[in-house]
Amino acid sequence: MPEILISYKPNPVQARIHALAREHRFLVAACHRGAGKSLAAINEALDAALFTPTPAPRASYIGPYRNQTKLIAWDYLKRLAAVIPGVDFNETELRADFAHNGGRVFLAGADGCDHLRGVHLDMLVLDEPAFHPPTVWPEVLRPTLGARQGRALFIGTFLEKSNHFYQTYEKAGSLPEWGRLLVKASESGILTPAELASARSTMSEEQYAREYELEPLAITEASIFGKWMAQAWKDNRIGHVGFDPRFDVCTAWDWGRRDLTVCWFFQVIGPAFHFVDYFAASGLTVPDYMDMLKEKKRERGYSYGLHFGPHDTETKTIHAESSIADEAAEHGVFFEVVPRGTKAAGINKVREVLPRCWFDAERCEEGITALEQYKYTWDPALGVFSKEPQHDKHSHGADAFRTFAMADVTPLTTADTKVSDCIIAFNPLRRGHDYEELHRWP
């Protein structure tokens, strides 16, 4: 039988992917744009379909969307597999079938791969999994590998720290059967300095860092408050912000009937707002939330000031004869109801007030993440982010913070002192100055 040669000579990054894919059942390869990871992955899928010692081996290549997967991988697959005797390409179903062993490679999109439930695979490629729905891998794709002890190769660039692909990469460093690879453009030598300089000249700093240097970002272009939160980190306004018993604690809420109910705890100190605590839960009653306030008071010594609720705090529904405000009042908690306003107005108000906000990193960790990850919705038809915020697990914390911002709480400053001047001196994290000397507010 004549020797068959597939026209493919791996570059150093591709060679490293192939080597690690032999050592680990599951490999997470985060490689910069232009490194050749998609071509390497198609070769891995093709190798599995041709040489896996199981009856009729199966390999699949899954991208974010079917059409995108076709553009990226279909031509690669046809070019590489064309030399295999008896190969049959099905353009409609995007698959290559091999007569000699009944093997098959097929392409699909993560946006419509429910039909893979019940399928058994020997090899699976997940291309740009950061853009796959987060439930696709654990609920649909991982079970396809069980019966045949199949392998998986994840390839792509990171999107952000909270994204499931970055989290998978982080976990891969400590899980058995898993391996990981990180290849930055500045280190690989695949792209010339001139090409990298050209790319950098037409991209934002954040875009270049993400696509070429594999830096998972705390914020993305879709992030509504990301830039302001990044500045808070830079200004050291996120850290240990302790509760000051000389000042009242106020609260700002967002109510969820089936979703999360969220409460921010803050103090007005000088020209700034100290966010000292955060609470989020679902499925509780109004009396439960009022008991939570009492428990916080017992635990931390809070003395409460004003409680701010969104417009629906005083709304009575057909399911209840009393409003949230009415029930809370029965427990001695009286709400200031914040006018509804538009989401756009509330977002602008949050952006306006964020530079005067300080956050306790430990007690407000979940809320900080919510503000960082609150995003605009992606419109796939137009290929742009809409002006409508995305409703997800992060939106509730952002909505409660918008309640605070729309309440328009007045900072405590002296009559003859500008707020901007106070902020320069204000140093609640006690970094480099004597705290008490800077903290003499009337």
C-alpha positions as CSV (number, residue, x, y, z in Angstrom):
1,M,0.0,0.0,0.0
2,P,1.5,3.3,-1.0
3,E,2.5,5.8,1.8
4,I,0.0,8.7,2.1
5,L,1.4,12.1,3.2
6,I,-0.8,14.9,4.5
7,S,0.5,18.3,3.5
8,Y,1.1,19.7,6.9
9,K,4.3,20.8,8.6
10,P,3.6,22.1,12.2
11,N,5.2,25.3,13.4
12,P,6.7,25.3,17.0
13,V,3.4,26.2,18.6
14,Q,1.5,23.6,16.7
15,A,4.1,21.0,17.5
16,R,3.7,21.8,21.2
17,I,-0.1,21.4,21.0
18,H,0.3,18.0,19.4
19,A,2.9,16.8,22.0
20,L,0.7,17.9,24.9
21,A,-2.4,16.4,23.3
22,R,-0.7,13.0,23.5
23,E,0.3,13.5,27.1
24,H,-3.1,14.7,28.4
25,R,-6.6,13.5,27.8
26,F,-7.9,17.1,28.1
27,L,-5.7,20.0,26.9
28,V,-6.5,23.7,27.2
29,A,-4.4,25.6,24.7
30,A,-4.6,29.4,25.0
31,C,-2.7,30.7,22.0
32,H,-2.5,34.2,20.4
33,R,-4.2,35.1,17.2
34,G,-2.3,33.8,14.2
35,A,-0.4,31.0,16.0
36,G,-2.0,28.3,13.9
37,K,-4.0,26.7,16.6
38,S,-7.1,26.0,14.4
39,L,-5.0,24.1,11.8
40,A,-3.4,22.1,14.6
41,A,-6.7,21.3,16.1
42,I,-8.2,20.1,12.7
43,N,-5.1,17.8,12.4
44,E,-5.8,16.4,15.8
45,A,-9.4,15.7,14.9
46,L,-8.4,14.1,11.6
47,D,-5.8,11.9,13.3
48,A,-8.4,10.7,15.8
49,A,-10.9,9.8,13.0
50,L,-8.2,7.9,11.1
51,F,-6.2,6.1,13.8
52,T,-8.3,5.7,16.9
53,P,-8.6,1.9,17.5
54,T,-12.4,1.9,17.9
55,P,-15.1,0.9,15.5
56,A,-16.0,3.8,13.3
57,P,-14.1,6.5,15.2
58,R,-15.7,9.9,15.5
59,A,-14.2,13.4,15.9
60,S,-16.0,16.7,16.0
61,Y,-14.9,20.3,15.8
62,I,-17.1,22.8,17.6
63,G,-16.9,26.6,17.1
64,P,-19.1,29.3,18.6
65,Y,-21.4,29.4,15.5
66,R,-21.9,26.9,12.7
67,N,-21.2,29.4,9.9
68,Q,-18.1,30.6,11.7
69,T,-16.9,27.1,12.2
70,K,-17.3,26.4,8.5
71,L,-15.3,29.5,7.5
72,I,-12.5,28.6,10.0
73,A,-12.2,24.8,9.6
74,W,-14.0,23.4,6.6
75,D,-11.4,24.3,4.0
76,Y,-8.6,23.1,6.3
77,L,-10.4,19.7,6.6
78,K,-11.0,19.3,2.9
79,R,-7.4,20.2,2.0
80,L,-5.8,17.9,4.5
81,A,-8.2,15.0,4.0
82,A,-8.3,15.1,0.2
83,V,-5.4,12.7,-0.2
84,I,-7.1,10.0,1.9
85,P,-8.4,7.3,-0.5
86,G,-12.2,6.8,-0.4
87,V,-12.9,10.1,1.5
88,D,-16.3,11.5,1.0
89,F,-17.1,15.2,1.8
90,N,-20.7,16.1,2.7
91,E,-21.0,19.9,2.2
92,T,-24.5,20.1,3.7
93,E,-23.6,18.4,6.9
94,L,-19.9,19.6,7.0
95,R,-18.4,16.2,7.5
96,A,-15.7,14.0,6.0
97,D,-16.3,10.2,6.0
98,F,-13.5,7.7,5.5
99,A,-14.3,4.4,3.8
100,H,-11.4,2.3,5.1
101,N,-12.4,2.4,8.8
102,G,-15.8,4.1,8.9
103,G,-14.2,7.1,10.6
104,R,-15.8,10.6,10.5
105,V,-14.9,14.2,11.3
106,F,-17.8,16.7,11.4
107,L,-18.1,20.4,12.2
108,A,-20.8,22.0,14.3
109,G,-21.6,25.2,16.1
110,A,-22.1,25.6,19.9
111,D,-25.2,27.6,19.1
112,G,-27.0,24.5,17.9
113,C,-25.3,21.3,19.2
114,D,-28.1,19.8,21.2
115,H,-28.3,17.2,18.5
116,L,-25.0,15.8,19.9
117,R,-26.8,14.5,23.0
118,G,-26.4,10.7,22.9
119,V,-23.5,10.8,20.4
120,H,-20.3,9.1,21.3
121,L,-17.0,10.8,20.3
122,D,-13.3,9.8,20.4
123,M,-12.1,13.3,19.9
124,L,-13.6,16.8,20.5
125,V,-12.2,20.2,19.6
126,L,-13.7,23.3,21.2
127,D,-12.7,26.4,19.2
128,E,-12.9,29.7,21.0
129,P,-14.9,28.3,23.9
130,A,-14.9,31.7,25.6
131,F,-17.8,32.5,23.2
132,H,-19.7,29.2,23.7
133,P,-22.7,29.2,26.0
134,P,-21.2,28.2,29.4
135,T,-23.5,25.2,29.8
136,V,-22.5,23.5,26.4
137,W,-19.4,21.8,27.7
138,P,-20.6,20.4,31.0
139,E,-24.2,19.5,29.9
140,V,-23.9,18.6,26.2
141,L,-20.3,17.9,25.1
142,R,-18.5,16.4,28.0
143,P,-21.0,13.4,28.2
144,T,-20.2,12.6,24.5
145,L,-16.7,11.5,25.5
146,G,-17.6,9.1,28.3
147,A,-18.4,5.8,26.5
148,R,-15.2,5.9,24.4
149,Q,-13.0,7.7,26.9
150,G,-12.6,10.4,24.3
151,R,-10.2,13.3,24.3
152,A,-10.9,17.0,24.2
153,L,-8.8,20.0,23.0
154,F,-9.8,23.5,23.9
155,I,-8.2,26.3,21.8
156,G,-8.7,30.0,21.8
157,T,-7.9,33.3,23.5
158,F,-9.2,34.5,26.8
159,L,-12.1,36.9,27.0
160,E,-12.2,38.0,30.7
161,K,-11.4,36.6,34.1
162,S,-14.9,35.6,34.9
163,N,-15.4,33.8,31.6
164,H,-15.7,30.0,31.7
165,F,-12.8,29.4,29.3
166,Y,-10.4,31.3,31.6
167,Q,-11.7,29.4,34.6
168,T,-11.3,26.1,32.7
169,Y,-7.7,27.0,32.0
170,E,-7.1,27.9,35.6
171,K,-8.6,24.6,36.8
172,A,-6.6,22.6,34.2
173,G,-3.4,23.3,36.2
174,S,-4.5,21.1,39.1
175,L,-6.9,18.5,37.6
176,P,-5.8,15.0,36.8
177,E,-5.9,14.1,33.1
178,W,-5.8,17.8,32.2
179,G,-3.0,19.9,30.7
180,R,-2.7,23.5,29.6
181,L,-0.6,25.7,27.3
182,L,-0.2,29.5,27.2
183,V,1.5,31.0,24.2
184,K,1.8,34.8,23.9
185,A,2.7,36.6,20.6
186,S,5.6,38.4,22.2
187,E,7.1,35.0,23.1
188,S,6.2,32.6,20.3
189,G,8.1,34.2,17.4
190,I,5.4,33.1,15.0
191,L,4.4,36.7,13.9
192,T,7.0,39.2,13.0
193,P,7.6,42.4,15.1
194,A,6.3,44.4,12.2
195,E,3.1,42.5,12.0
196,L,2.5,42.8,15.8
197,A,3.2,46.6,15.6
198,S,0.7,46.8,12.7
199,A,-1.9,45.0,14.7
200,R,-1.3,47.1,17.8
201,S,-1.7,50.3,15.8
202,T,-5.3,49.5,14.9
203,M,-6.4,48.0,18.2
204,S,-7.1,49.4,21.7
205,E,-4.6,48.5,24.4
206,E,-7.2,46.1,25.9
207,Q,-8.0,44.4,22.6
208,Y,-4.3,43.8,21.8
209,A,-3.6,42.5,25.3
210,R,-6.4,40.1,25.1
211,E,-5.9,38.8,21.5
212,Y,-2.1,38.7,21.3
213,E,-0.8,38.6,24.9
214,L,-3.5,36.4,26.4
215,E,-4.3,38.8,29.2
216,P,-7.7,37.9,30.7
217,L,-9.4,41.3,31.3
218,A,-11.4,42.4,34.2
219,I,-13.5,44.4,31.7
220,T,-14.4,44.2,28.0
221,E,-15.8,46.6,25.5
222,A,-19.3,45.5,26.5
223,S,-18.7,46.3,30.2
224,I,-21.0,49.2,31.4
225,F,-19.0,50.2,34.5
226,G,-15.8,48.3,33.8
227,K,-13.7,51.4,33.1
228,W,-14.8,53.1,36.3
229,M,-14.2,49.9,38.4
230,A,-10.7,49.5,36.8
231,Q,-10.0,53.1,37.9
232,A,-11.2,52.2,41.4
233,W,-8.6,49.4,41.6
234,K,-5.9,51.7,40.2
235,D,-6.8,54.4,42.8
236,N,-6.7,51.8,45.6
237,R,-10.3,52.5,46.3
238,I,-10.9,48.8,46.6
239,G,-9.3,47.1,49.6
240,H,-10.0,46.9,53.3
241,V,-12.7,49.5,54.0
242,G,-13.7,49.0,57.6
243,F,-17.1,49.9,59.1
244,D,-16.8,53.2,61.0
245,P,-19.2,53.2,64.1
246,R,-19.3,57.0,64.1
247,F,-21.5,57.0,61.0
248,D,-24.8,55.4,60.1
249,V,-25.0,52.6,57.6
250,C,-27.5,53.1,54.7
251,T,-28.7,50.4,52.4
252,A,-29.7,50.3,48.7
253,W,-31.8,47.4,47.3
254,D,-33.0,45.6,44.2
255,W,-35.9,43.2,44.8
256,G,-36.1,39.8,43.0
257,R,-39.2,37.7,43.3
258,R,-37.7,34.7,41.5
259,D,-34.3,36.3,40.9
260,L,-31.8,37.5,43.4
261,T,-32.6,40.2,45.9
262,V,-29.5,42.4,46.5
263,C,-28.6,44.9,49.2
264,W,-25.6,47.2,49.4
265,F,-24.5,48.6,52.8
266,F,-22.7,51.9,52.7
267,Q,-21.7,54.8,54.8
268,V,-21.4,58.5,53.8
269,I,-18.1,59.7,55.2
270,G,-16.7,63.0,54.2
271,P,-17.0,63.4,50.4
272,A,-17.0,59.7,49.8
273,F,-19.2,56.6,50.0
274,H,-17.9,53.6,51.8
275,F,-19.4,50.3,50.7
276,V,-18.8,48.1,53.7
277,D,-21.0,45.1,53.0
278,Y,-23.1,43.3,50.4
279,F,-25.9,40.7,50.6
280,A,-27.6,38.6,47.9
281,A,-30.1,35.8,48.1
282,S,-33.2,34.4,46.5
283,G,-36.4,32.7,47.7
284,L,-36.6,34.6,50.9
285,T,-39.6,36.7,52.3
286,V,-39.6,40.3,53.3
287,P,-39.5,39.4,57.0
288,D,-36.4,37.2,56.2
289,Y,-34.6,40.2,54.7
290,M,-35.6,42.4,57.7
291,D,-34.2,39.7,60.0
292,M,-31.0,39.8,57.9
293,L,-30.6,43.5,58.7
294,K,-31.1,42.9,62.4
295,E,-28.5,40.1,62.3
296,K,-26.0,42.4,60.5
297,K,-26.6,44.9,63.3
298,R,-26.0,42.4,66.0
299,E,-22.9,41.0,64.3
300,R,-21.2,44.2,63.2
301,G,-22.8,46.9,65.3
302,Y,-24.4,48.7,62.5
303,S,-26.5,51.8,63.3
304,Y,-28.9,52.2,60.4
305,G,-29.6,55.4,58.6
306,L,-31.7,55.5,55.4
307,H,-32.9,52.5,53.5
308,F,-33.3,53.1,49.7
309,G,-35.6,50.9,47.6
310,P,-36.4,50.9,43.9
311,H,-39.8,52.0,42.6
312,D,-41.4,48.6,43.1
313,T,-40.8,48.7,46.9
314,E,-44.2,50.3,47.3
315,T,-46.0,48.4,44.5
316,K,-48.9,46.2,45.5
317,T,-49.5,43.2,43.3
318,I,-52.5,40.9,42.7
319,H,-50.6,38.3,44.7
320,A,-50.1,40.5,47.8
321,E,-52.4,42.9,49.6
322,S,-49.4,44.8,51.0
323,S,-46.2,46.2,49.4
324,I,-42.6,45.4,50.4
325,A,-42.5,48.8,52.0
326,D,-45.7,48.0,54.0
327,E,-44.2,44.7,55.2
328,A,-40.9,46.2,56.1
329,A,-42.5,48.9,58.1
330,E,-44.2,46.3,60.2
331,H,-40.6,45.3,61.2
332,G,-39.5,48.8,61.9
333,V,-37.7,49.4,58.6
334,F,-38.9,52.4,56.6
335,F,-37.9,52.8,53.0
336,E,-37.2,55.9,50.9
337,V,-38.5,55.0,47.5
338,V,-36.2,56.1,44.7
339,P,-37.9,57.3,41.5
340,R,-37.8,54.8,38.7
341,G,-36.1,56.8,35.9
342,T,-34.7,55.2,32.8
343,K,-31.9,52.7,32.8
344,A,-29.8,55.0,30.8
345,A,-30.2,57.8,33.3
346,G,-29.4,55.4,36.1
347,I,-26.3,54.1,34.4
348,N,-25.0,57.7,33.8
349,K,-25.7,58.5,37.5
350,V,-23.7,55.4,38.6
351,R,-20.8,56.5,36.4
352,E,-21.0,60.0,37.9
353,V,-20.8,58.8,41.5
354,L,-18.4,55.8,41.2
355,P,-15.2,58.0,41.5
356,R,-16.4,58.9,45.0
357,C,-16.9,55.3,46.0
358,W,-14.7,53.0,48.1
359,F,-15.3,49.2,48.4
360,D,-14.3,46.6,51.0
361,A,-12.8,43.9,48.7
362,E,-13.7,41.0,51.0
363,R,-17.3,41.8,52.1
364,C,-18.3,43.3,48.8
365,E,-16.5,40.9,46.5
366,E,-19.6,39.6,44.8
367,G,-21.0,43.1,44.3
368,I,-17.7,44.3,42.9
369,T,-17.8,41.5,40.4
370,A,-21.4,42.4,39.5
371,L,-20.4,46.0,38.7
372,E,-17.4,44.8,36.7
373,Q,-19.4,42.3,34.7
374,Y,-22.6,44.2,34.1
375,K,-22.7,44.3,30.3
376,Y,-24.6,45.5,27.2
377,T,-26.3,42.8,25.2
378,W,-24.7,41.6,22.0
379,D,-26.8,42.0,18.8
380,P,-25.6,39.3,16.5
381,A,-27.7,40.6,13.6
382,L,-25.9,44.0,13.6
383,G,-22.6,42.8,15.0
384,V,-22.6,45.4,17.7
385,F,-23.4,45.8,21.4
386,S,-26.9,47.2,22.0
387,K,-27.7,49.9,24.6
388,E,-29.8,47.4,26.5
389,P,-28.0,45.8,29.5
390,Q,-27.8,42.1,29.6
391,H,-30.1,40.4,32.3
392,D,-28.0,37.8,34.1
393,K,-26.6,37.0,37.5
394,H,-24.6,40.3,37.6
395,S,-27.4,42.6,36.7
396,H,-29.1,42.4,40.2
397,G,-26.1,43.8,42.0
398,A,-25.7,46.6,39.4
399,D,-29.5,47.4,39.7
400,A,-29.2,47.7,43.5
401,F,-26.2,50.0,43.0
402,R,-28.2,52.1,40.6
403,T,-30.8,52.5,43.3
404,F,-28.1,54.0,45.5
405,A,-26.9,56.3,42.7
406,M,-30.4,57.5,41.8
407,A,-31.1,58.3,45.5
408,D,-28.7,61.2,45.0
409,V,-27.2,60.9,48.5
410,T,-25.4,64.1,49.5
411,P,-21.8,63.7,50.7
412,L,-20.8,65.3,54.0
413,T,-18.5,68.2,53.3
414,T,-17.8,71.5,54.9
415,A,-19.5,74.5,53.4
416,D,-16.3,76.1,52.1
417,T,-14.6,72.9,50.9
418,K,-14.9,71.5,47.4
419,V,-15.6,67.8,47.0
420,S,-12.7,67.4,44.6
421,D,-10.3,68.9,47.1
422,C,-11.5,66.5,49.8
423,I,-11.1,63.4,47.6
424,I,-7.4,64.2,47.0
425,A,-6.8,64.1,50.8
426,F,-9.3,61.4,51.7
427,N,-7.5,58.1,52.4
428,P,-9.7,55.5,54.1
429,L,-7.3,52.7,53.2
430,R,-4.6,54.5,55.3
431,R,-2.0,54.3,52.5
432,G,1.1,56.4,53.2
433,H,-0.5,59.1,55.4
434,D,-1.8,59.5,58.9
435,Y,-5.5,58.5,58.8
436,E,-6.8,60.5,61.7
437,E,-5.2,63.7,60.4
438,L,-7.0,63.3,57.1
439,H,-10.3,62.2,58.6
440,R,-11.5,65.2,60.5
441,W,-15.0,65.7,59.1
442,P,-17.6,67.8,61.0
